[in-house]
Amino acid sequence: MAGLGLDGRVVVIAGAGPALGAVLARRFADEAAQVVLVARTAERLEAMAAEIDGAVAIPADITDEESLAALATQVQERFGRVDAVINNAFTYPSMQRLVKTDPAHILQSVDLMALGALRTVLAFREALAAADGGGAVVNVNSMVIRHSDLRYGGYKAGKTAQLALAQSLATELGPEGIRINSVVPGWIWGDTLKAYFEYRASTKGVTVEEDYADAASNSDLRRLPTEDEVASAVLFLASPRASGITGQTLDVNCGEFHV
């Protein structure tokens, strides 16, 4: 994915967690972008930034408009520009049917993943509109929008709302040159998911390899997408190479769902 035209561009990653968030940060840094890591936990962010050339850590809470305004001010003062915003914030689903889920948990999911992404875009709207060639927003969504698994109703509500807002914002902010797209991953194979599969396998009385094969059996490629493969899709949509693409979803699921 070399030569994406991201060198020197300022990329804000909201929800820079230890899994996909860290991979995204490293991949953007490899493309010579200036990377701003955003999450609520300062210590973890600073440790991540120390390991990635060209990355800085700025703690902020995307559920708080004042915190986001302060973030936008700090980024502008430090870099004088913002070229891309990646919304990767995540909250664990309740893993319960909707009829057994506390509505407060659903509200938390919507507030963080959907409204949090909206707040972040609006906080950087002026800077994105001023970006050379137009700014880009990429939301990391989820394959839960493609199915109705009984365990993920609350999570699906948050991600479906996120997608609806992204599509509407693409229409509203397109005249300002701001592109907004979504990457929709399936299972994302990496250390975090491996640990979860180890737990699942132990409860099922099977090996991790057997559980993986079962999870991958519905995909055309008979495997799960990796963190790096999902990151490649995000980088493409955030780059000038995708300058004519907005309001779209790019599924990365090894063929588990066709849309």
Buried (B, 14 or more C-beta within 10 A) or exposed (E): BEEBEBEBBBBBBBBBBBBBBBBBBBBBBBBEBBBBBBBBEEEBBBEBBEEBEBBBBBBBBBBBEEBBBBBBEBBBEEBEBBBBBBBBBBBEBBBBEBEEBEEEBBBBBBBBBBBBBBBBBBBBBEBBBBBEEBBBBBBBBBBBBBEEBEBBBBBBBBBBBBBEBBBEBBEEBBEEBBBBBBBBBBBBBBEBBEEEBEEBBEEEEBEBEEBBEBBBEEBEEEBBBBBBBBBBBBBBBBBBBBEEBBBBBBBBBBBBBEE
